[in-house]
Amino acid sequence: MLINKAALSAVFLALKTTFNKAFIAAPSTWQKIAMEVPSNSGQNDYTWLSNFPKMRRWIGAKVVKALEAYKYVVVNEDFEATVEVDRNHIEDDQLGIYQPQAQMAGFSAAQLPDELVYEAVNGGFAKLCYDGQYFFDTDHPVAGASVSNTSTAVLSNATLALAQAGYGAARTAMKKFKDEDGRSLNISPNVLLVGAALEDTARMLLTNDKLADDKPNPYKGTAELVVDTRIESDTAWFLLDTTKPVKPFVYQPRKKPVFVSQTNPESEDVFNLKKYKFGAEARAAAGYGFWQLGFGSTGAG
């Protein structure tokens, strides 16, 4: 193949098409547990989470909710995936060997939100959220008291007692969460999130008519099961409420993944090394929404 501007444009258009097809076809689950909050700067400030207004009876002057002194900022990061194309392969019309790489670049770019959101899930026991506490913690401050959205209980369907002590207790705790004025937040846990090791247990707990001890299963159909292999712990499990406009987790795209290429024949890489480049670039981050919408157990027992 004669290498000129038109030929290079055709080459990278073909690779971009392959990239885009893989990007569109890639599976994703982050939307089930997180909300997208676009970013137009280097970071987003989520201090507003500290005191979200709720409708109240209007008697006398309006009551203005003040933001707490906490500061919760999620900073965007840069991401890339780059592939080198040898000039000889273009000349010899051997671009087929780069099709799988273009597909993987597209697949990986589409998976970036999942990677970041599940990184936030895994870090929930040790990373801070808007109130200055770990997202899953024992002492979130609410109206002068401490409220817990975490435990060490195992996820089990072995007996009614074990199911109640783990999954059941988490459901009850979430439903009892209140706001600063002592009013119910009406939390409705509807997603059970686990890793691969707990998939069978979670599925039986949510779908079987009876528990393993042959007792009626009161938790059948109480939540949607979401399984993701990026959950690092074999014992941790998470109960979430995703029915509200604000979700437990946040995906924050500054620049969504795009296909990029370097085709200038006068660049140093091409002149000295015979290498063209293509790949994906993005800027994004993930963080935490309302801790009241999540309950996490280490499952350590």
C-alpha positions as CSV (number, residue, x, y, z in Angstrom):
1,M,0.0,0.0,0.0
2,L,1.2,3.5,-0.9
3,I,1.3,5.5,2.3
4,N,-0.2,9.0,1.9
5,K,-2.6,11.2,3.7
6,A,-5.7,9.5,2.1
7,A,-4.4,6.0,2.8
8,L,-3.7,6.8,6.4
9,S,-7.1,8.4,6.9
10,A,-8.7,5.2,5.5
11,V,-6.6,3.0,7.7
12,F,-7.5,4.8,10.9
13,L,-11.1,5.2,9.9
14,A,-11.4,1.5,9.7
15,L,-9.7,1.1,13.1
16,K,-12.0,3.7,14.6
17,T,-15.1,1.9,13.2
18,T,-13.9,-1.3,14.8
19,F,-13.2,0.6,18.1
20,N,-16.7,2.1,18.1
21,K,-18.5,-1.2,17.4
22,A,-16.7,-2.9,20.3
23,F,-17.4,0.2,22.5
24,I,-21.1,0.0,21.8
25,A,-21.3,-3.8,22.3
26,A,-19.4,-3.9,25.6
27,P,-21.5,-5.1,28.6
28,S,-21.9,-2.7,31.5
29,T,-23.6,-2.7,35.0
30,W,-22.5,0.5,36.6
31,Q,-25.8,2.2,35.7
32,K,-27.6,-0.1,38.0
33,I,-25.8,1.3,41.1
34,A,-24.5,4.8,40.1
35,M,-25.7,8.1,38.7
36,E,-23.8,10.1,36.0
37,V,-22.9,13.6,37.0
38,P,-21.2,15.4,34.2
39,S,-18.1,17.5,34.9
40,N,-17.0,20.7,33.2
41,S,-13.8,21.4,35.2
42,G,-11.0,19.5,36.9
43,Q,-13.2,18.4,39.8
44,N,-16.7,18.4,41.1
45,D,-17.7,19.6,44.6
46,Y,-20.4,17.5,46.2
47,T,-20.8,19.5,49.4
48,W,-24.5,19.9,48.5
49,L,-25.0,16.2,49.5
50,S,-24.6,17.3,53.2
51,N,-28.0,18.8,53.5
52,F,-30.4,18.0,50.7
53,P,-33.8,19.8,51.1
54,K,-36.9,17.8,51.8
55,M,-40.5,19.2,51.5
56,R,-41.9,20.3,54.9
57,R,-45.1,22.1,56.0
58,W,-44.8,25.8,55.3
59,I,-45.7,27.5,58.5
60,G,-44.2,31.0,58.9
61,A,-40.9,31.8,57.2
62,K,-39.2,29.3,54.9
63,V,-36.5,27.2,56.5
64,V,-33.3,27.4,54.5
65,K,-31.0,24.3,54.7
66,A,-27.4,25.3,55.2
67,L,-24.5,23.3,53.9
68,E,-22.4,21.6,56.5
69,A,-18.7,22.5,56.9
70,Y,-17.7,19.2,55.2
71,K,-16.1,19.5,51.8
72,Y,-16.3,16.6,49.4
73,V,-14.5,17.0,46.1
74,V,-14.1,14.3,43.4
75,V,-11.1,15.1,41.2
76,N,-11.0,13.9,37.6
77,E,-8.2,11.7,36.3
78,D,-6.7,11.0,32.9
79,F,-7.0,7.6,31.2
80,E,-5.6,6.1,28.0
81,A,-5.1,2.9,26.0
82,T,-2.6,3.2,23.2
83,V,-1.6,0.8,20.4
84,E,1.4,1.2,18.0
85,V,1.0,0.4,14.3
86,D,4.1,-0.5,12.4
87,R,4.5,1.4,9.1
88,N,5.6,-1.8,7.4
89,H,2.3,-3.4,8.3
90,I,0.5,-0.6,6.5
91,E,2.7,-0.9,3.5
92,D,2.2,-4.6,3.4
93,D,-1.6,-4.3,3.9
94,Q,-1.5,-6.4,7.1
95,L,-3.8,-4.3,9.3
96,G,-5.9,-7.3,10.2
97,I,-3.5,-8.0,13.0
98,Y,-4.6,-4.7,14.7
99,Q,-8.3,-5.4,14.6
100,P,-8.4,-7.3,17.9
101,Q,-6.4,-4.5,19.5
102,A,-8.8,-1.9,18.2
103,Q,-11.7,-4.1,19.6
104,M,-10.0,-4.4,23.0
105,A,-9.3,-0.7,23.1
106,G,-13.0,0.0,22.4
107,F,-14.1,-2.6,24.9
108,S,-11.8,-1.3,27.6
109,A,-12.9,2.3,27.0
110,A,-16.6,1.3,27.4
111,Q,-15.7,-0.5,30.6
112,L,-14.0,2.5,32.2
113,P,-17.2,3.7,34.1
114,D,-17.5,0.2,35.6
115,E,-13.9,0.1,36.6
116,L,-14.1,3.4,38.4
117,V,-17.5,2.8,40.0
118,Y,-16.6,-0.7,41.3
119,E,-13.3,0.7,42.5
120,A,-15.4,3.1,44.7
121,V,-17.5,0.2,45.9
122,N,-14.4,-1.8,46.9
123,G,-13.0,1.2,48.7
124,G,-16.2,2.1,50.5
125,F,-15.0,0.7,53.8
126,A,-11.9,3.0,53.8
127,K,-12.7,6.0,51.7
128,L,-14.5,9.2,52.9
129,C,-17.8,10.5,51.6
130,Y,-19.6,13.8,52.0
131,D,-19.9,13.7,55.8
132,G,-16.2,13.1,56.5
133,Q,-16.8,9.4,57.4
134,Y,-16.1,6.3,55.4
135,F,-18.9,5.6,53.0
136,F,-19.7,2.3,54.9
137,D,-19.2,3.3,58.5
138,T,-20.5,2.7,62.0
139,D,-20.8,6.4,63.1
140,H,-22.3,8.7,60.5
141,P,-23.4,11.8,62.4
142,V,-27.2,12.4,62.2
143,A,-28.9,14.9,64.5
144,G,-26.3,14.5,67.2
145,A,-26.3,10.7,67.0
146,S,-24.3,8.0,65.3
147,V,-25.8,5.9,62.6
148,S,-24.3,2.8,61.1
149,N,-24.6,1.5,57.5
150,T,-22.1,-1.4,57.9
151,S,-21.7,-4.7,59.6
152,T,-19.6,-7.9,59.5
153,A,-22.5,-10.2,59.1
154,V,-22.3,-13.0,56.5
155,L,-24.7,-13.3,53.6
156,S,-26.3,-16.6,54.1
157,N,-29.4,-18.6,53.1
158,A,-28.4,-21.6,55.4
159,T,-31.0,-20.9,58.1
160,L,-33.7,-18.3,58.7
161,A,-31.7,-17.0,61.7
162,L,-28.6,-16.4,59.6
163,A,-30.5,-14.8,56.8
164,Q,-32.2,-12.5,59.2
165,A,-29.0,-11.6,61.0
166,G,-27.3,-10.6,57.7
167,Y,-29.5,-9.6,54.8
168,G,-32.6,-9.0,56.9
169,A,-30.9,-6.8,59.5
170,A,-29.4,-4.7,56.7
171,R,-32.8,-4.2,55.1
172,T,-34.3,-3.2,58.4
173,A,-31.5,-0.8,59.3
174,M,-31.8,1.0,55.9
175,K,-35.5,1.3,56.2
176,K,-35.1,3.0,59.6
177,F,-32.7,5.7,58.4
178,K,-34.0,9.2,59.2
179,D,-33.0,12.8,58.2
180,E,-31.7,15.5,60.5
181,D,-35.3,16.4,61.4
182,G,-36.1,12.9,62.5
183,R,-38.3,12.1,59.5
184,S,-38.1,8.8,57.6
185,L,-36.0,8.9,54.4
186,N,-38.2,6.2,53.0
187,I,-35.2,4.1,51.9
188,S,-36.2,1.1,49.7
189,P,-33.3,-1.3,49.3
190,N,-33.8,-2.9,45.9
191,V,-30.3,-4.1,44.7
192,L,-28.1,-6.8,46.3
193,L,-24.6,-6.4,44.9
194,V,-22.0,-9.3,45.3
195,G,-18.9,-10.6,43.7
196,A,-18.5,-14.0,42.0
197,A,-17.9,-16.0,45.2
198,L,-21.4,-15.0,46.7
199,E,-23.4,-15.3,43.5
200,D,-25.0,-18.7,44.2
201,T,-25.8,-17.8,47.8
202,A,-27.3,-14.4,46.8
203,R,-29.3,-15.9,43.9
204,M,-30.8,-18.6,46.2
205,L,-31.6,-16.0,48.8
206,L,-33.5,-13.9,46.3
207,T,-35.2,-16.5,44.2
208,N,-35.8,-19.8,46.2
209,D,-39.1,-20.4,47.9
210,K,-37.3,-22.0,50.8
211,L,-34.0,-21.5,52.6
212,A,-31.5,-24.3,52.9
213,D,-33.0,-25.3,56.3
214,D,-36.4,-25.8,54.5
215,K,-38.0,-22.8,56.2
216,P,-40.0,-20.4,54.0
217,N,-37.8,-17.7,52.5
218,P,-39.2,-14.3,53.4
219,Y,-36.6,-12.5,51.2
220,K,-37.6,-14.0,47.8
221,G,-38.0,-11.3,45.3
222,T,-37.0,-8.5,47.6
223,A,-34.1,-7.2,45.5
224,E,-32.5,-7.4,42.1
225,L,-29.2,-9.3,42.1
226,V,-26.2,-7.6,40.5
227,V,-23.0,-9.7,40.2
228,D,-19.8,-8.2,39.2
229,T,-16.4,-9.9,39.2
230,R,-14.7,-6.6,40.0
231,I,-15.9,-6.9,43.6
232,E,-12.6,-7.9,45.2
233,S,-13.8,-9.5,48.4
234,D,-15.1,-13.1,48.5
235,T,-17.2,-12.3,51.6
236,A,-18.3,-8.6,51.2
237,W,-21.9,-7.8,50.0
238,F,-23.8,-4.6,49.5
239,L,-27.5,-3.7,49.7
240,L,-28.4,-0.5,47.8
241,D,-31.4,1.7,47.2
242,T,-31.3,2.9,43.5
243,T,-34.9,4.1,43.4
244,K,-34.0,7.7,44.1
245,P,-32.8,10.5,41.7
246,V,-29.5,10.4,43.7
247,K,-27.7,7.1,43.7
248,P,-25.3,5.5,46.2
249,F,-22.4,6.0,43.8
250,V,-21.3,8.6,41.3
251,Y,-19.7,8.4,37.9
252,Q,-18.2,11.7,36.8
253,P,-17.2,12.0,33.2
254,R,-15.2,15.1,32.2
255,K,-14.3,13.7,28.7
256,K,-16.0,10.5,27.7
257,P,-13.7,7.9,26.0
258,V,-12.9,8.9,22.4
259,F,-10.8,7.3,19.7
260,V,-7.6,9.2,18.9
261,S,-4.8,8.6,16.4
262,Q,-1.4,10.0,15.5
263,T,-0.8,9.9,11.8
264,N,1.6,12.7,11.1
265,P,4.4,11.1,8.9
266,E,6.8,13.8,10.1
267,S,6.4,13.0,13.8
268,E,9.4,11.7,15.7
269,D,7.9,8.3,16.3
270,V,7.2,7.8,12.6
271,F,10.4,9.2,11.3
272,N,12.7,7.4,13.8
273,L,10.7,4.3,14.7
274,K,8.2,3.7,11.8
275,K,5.4,3.8,14.4
276,Y,1.9,5.3,14.1
277,K,-0.4,5.3,17.1
278,F,-4.1,4.9,17.9
279,G,-6.1,4.3,21.0
280,A,-8.6,5.9,23.5
281,E,-8.4,8.8,25.8
282,A,-10.8,9.9,28.6
283,R,-11.0,12.0,31.8
284,A,-13.3,10.8,34.6
285,A,-13.7,9.9,38.2
286,A,-16.1,8.1,40.6
287,G,-17.2,8.8,44.1
288,Y,-20.0,8.5,46.6
289,G,-23.6,9.8,46.8
290,F,-25.8,9.5,49.8
291,W,-24.4,6.9,52.3
292,Q,-28.0,6.4,53.4
293,L,-28.6,4.6,50.1
294,G,-26.1,1.9,50.8
295,F,-25.3,-0.8,53.4
296,G,-22.1,-2.7,53.1
297,S,-21.0,-5.8,55.1
298,T,-17.5,-7.2,55.1
299,G,-19.0,-10.6,55.6
300,A,-16.1,-11.4,58.0
301,G,-18.6,-12.7,60.6
